């Protein structure tokens, strides 16, 4: 089997525990890219945050961001965007505001949130996104529902942080029951992520693969968390990090070292050294 795409999760996979990108990992990604393999970063992060990580690489990978709800390399011309409607966003926020929680509407051009338990240095700051013709802002308000009533928004993703596990579980069930148009994802640390129904890291990656005419069996996917399990199971070669939970390791065909032991670099150099560049294989009529 010749693999045409490499899909790598960011946090806990591509990056070390300290949030840094190791040089060995960066070089390994470049090594795979030189073999004409398409590289995609697959993440729950918003586009802006994922793009900052992508800039640290020597290549320009496609981003499958916002938990799969945004696919592309630029804000101006995305390949795919799925949004929670303005009306639905307001209704969900109004429900969430009944309990104490931090709410963030994660748009590709901005983050809009409430001021609950936020440090002052995060309030109302704007950051210039170099090489993109827009300003990415992080804006926090006292009443998020009030802000949305005046200025409606349709984000690809909503992130919520609760003060306790019970509130998270209660709101998870309520949202799942009352809003069948969305898909709530329970995460560690009393964190809840909400995307439109049908969106996931794997579905976003599958959209990209179909666009590039790449079969699922031709994808190598590497991840470390439970929301990576679908792409680990469904891709041609699913790889779990050494720091991944047992369920993910069980679903994987290959378990590599941890992110702090450069597990991505080790796996890529070990595996892809046996694969010739795709352009060479096509020239030799080995691939059709």
GILIN-V834306 format. One record per residue. N is the residue number from 0. PSI is psi in whole degrees, -180 to 180 (999 if undefined). Layout:
n->N psi->PSI
n->N psi->PSI
This chain:
n->0 psi->134
n->1 psi->128
n->2 psi->128
n->3 psi->-13
n->4 psi->141
n->5 psi->122
n->6 psi->122
n->7 psi->128
n->8 psi->158
n->9 psi->-71
n->10 psi->129
n->11 psi->-4
n->12 psi->-74
n->13 psi->-41
n->14 psi->151
n->15 psi->174
n->16 psi->-26
n->17 psi->5
n->18 psi->7
n->19 psi->156
n->20 psi->117
n->21 psi->144
n->22 psi->-37
n->23 psi->-39
n->24 psi->-44
n->25 psi->-44
n->26 psi->-36
n->27 psi->-39
n->28 psi->-43
n->29 psi->-38
n->30 psi->-43
n->31 psi->-41
n->32 psi->-38
n->33 psi->-15
n->34 psi->16
n->35 psi->26
n->36 psi->130
n->37 psi->130
n->38 psi->132
n->39 psi->137
n->40 psi->124
n->41 psi->122
n->42 psi->159
n->43 psi->-10
n->44 psi->160
n->45 psi->169
n->46 psi->-46
n->47 psi->-47
n->48 psi->-42
n->49 psi->-36
n->50 psi->-35
n->51 psi->-38
n->52 psi->-43
n->53 psi->-35
n->54 psi->-23
n->55 psi->-14
n->56 psi->164
n->57 psi->-1
n->58 psi->-179
n->59 psi->81
n->60 psi->156
n->61 psi->142
n->62 psi->127
n->63 psi->91
n->64 psi->-178
n->65 psi->42
n->66 psi->31
n->67 psi->-3
n->68 psi->-7
n->69 psi->128
n->70 psi->127
n->71 psi->-177
n->72 psi->-10
n->73 psi->156
n->74 psi->-36
n->75 psi->-38
n->76 psi->69
n->77 psi->153
n->78 psi->-32
n->79 psi->135
n->80 psi->131
n->81 psi->130
n->82 psi->153
n->83 psi->127
n->84 psi->158
n->85 psi->-46
n->86 psi->-46
n->87 psi->-40
n->88 psi->-46
n->89 psi->-44
n->90 psi->-41
n->91 psi->-43
n->92 psi->-42
n->93 psi->-37
n->94 psi->-44
n->95 psi->-31
n->96 psi->-8
n->97 psi->-15
n->98 psi->161
n->99 psi->115
n->100 psi->159
n->101 psi->127
n->102 psi->132
n->103 psi->122
n->104 psi->114
n->105 psi->93
n->106 psi->159
n->107 psi->-19
n->108 psi->-12
n->109 psi->165
n->110 psi->129
n->111 psi->126
n->112 psi->176
n->113 psi->167
n->114 psi->11
n->115 psi->120
n->116 psi->36
n->117 psi->136
n->118 psi->151
n->119 psi->-33
n->120 psi->-4
n->121 psi->-7
n->122 psi->126
n->123 psi->34
n->124 psi->152
n->125 psi->141
n->126 psi->132
n->127 psi->125
n->128 psi->103
n->129 psi->142
n->130 psi->7
n->131 psi->137
n->132 psi->63
n->133 psi->165
n->134 psi->128
n->135 psi->120
n->136 psi->150
n->137 psi->111
n->138 psi->132
n->139 psi->136
n->140 psi->163
n->141 psi->-41
n->142 psi->106
n->143 psi->-40
n->144 psi->-36
n->145 psi->-41
n->146 psi->-41
n->147 psi->-29
n->148 psi->-38
n->149 psi->-38
n->150 psi->85
n->151 psi->148
n->152 psi->148
n->153 psi->83
n->154 psi->154
n->155 psi->-24
n->156 psi->145
n->157 psi->129
n->158 psi->138
n->159 psi->134
n->160 psi->120
n->161 psi->161
n->162 psi->-22
n->163 psi->163
n->164 psi->-37
n->165 psi->-45
n->166 psi->-40
n->167 psi->-46
n->168 psi->-41
n->169 psi->-47
n->170 psi->-32
n->171 psi->-47
n->172 psi->-42
n->173 psi->-46
n->174 psi->-42
n->175 psi->-38
n->176 psi->-40
n->177 psi->-23
n->178 psi->79
n->179 psi->-10
n->180 psi->-9
n->181 psi->168
n->182 psi->104
n->183 psi->139
n->184 psi->118
n->185 psi->128
n->186 psi->171
n->187 psi->160
n->188 psi->36
n->189 psi->33
n->190 psi->136
n->191 psi->133
n->192 psi->137
n->193 psi->125
n->194 psi->171
n->195 psi->151
n->196 psi->134
n->197 psi->-7
n->198 psi->141
n->199 psi->166
n->200 psi->-44
n->201 psi->-44
n->202 psi->-36
n->203 psi->-42
n->204 psi->-39
n->205 psi->-37
n->206 psi->-46
n->207 psi->-45
n->208 psi->-44
n->209 psi->-39
n->210 psi->-37
n->211 psi->1
n->212 psi->43
n->213 psi->133
n->214 psi->150
n->215 psi->-34
n->216 psi->-14
n->217 psi->14
n->218 psi->134
n->219 psi->122
n->220 psi->133
n->221 psi->129
n->222 psi->175
n->223 psi->-9
n->224 psi->168
n->225 psi->-26
n->226 psi->0
n->227 psi->-6
n->228 psi->-34
n->229 psi->-45
n->230 psi->-27
n->231 psi->-41
n->232 psi->-42
n->233 psi->-21
n->234 psi->165
n->235 psi->-40
n->236 psi->107
n->237 psi->128
n->238 psi->128
n->239 psi->141
n->240 psi->157
n->241 psi->-24
n->242 psi->7
n->243 psi->157
n->244 psi->163
n->245 psi->-41
n->246 psi->-39
n->247 psi->-41
n->248 psi->-37
n->249 psi->-34
n->250 psi->-19
n->251 psi->157
n->252 psi->-14
n->253 psi->132
n->254 psi->121
n->255 psi->-172
n->256 psi->173
n->257 psi->170
n->258 psi->-28
n->259 psi->-7
n->260 psi->21
n->261 psi->49
n->262 psi->-35
n->263 psi->-48
n->264 psi->-44
n->265 psi->-48
n->266 psi->-45
n->267 psi->-44
n->268 psi->-38
n->269 psi->-40
n->270 psi->-49
n->271 psi->-9
n->272 psi->-20
n->273 psi->-5
n->274 psi->126
n->275 psi->157
n->276 psi->140
n->277 psi->-38
n->278 psi->-38
n->279 psi->-43
n->280 psi->-37
n->281 psi->-39
n->282 psi->-34
n->283 psi->6
n->284 psi->26
n->285 psi->-33
n->286 psi->147
n->287 psi->999
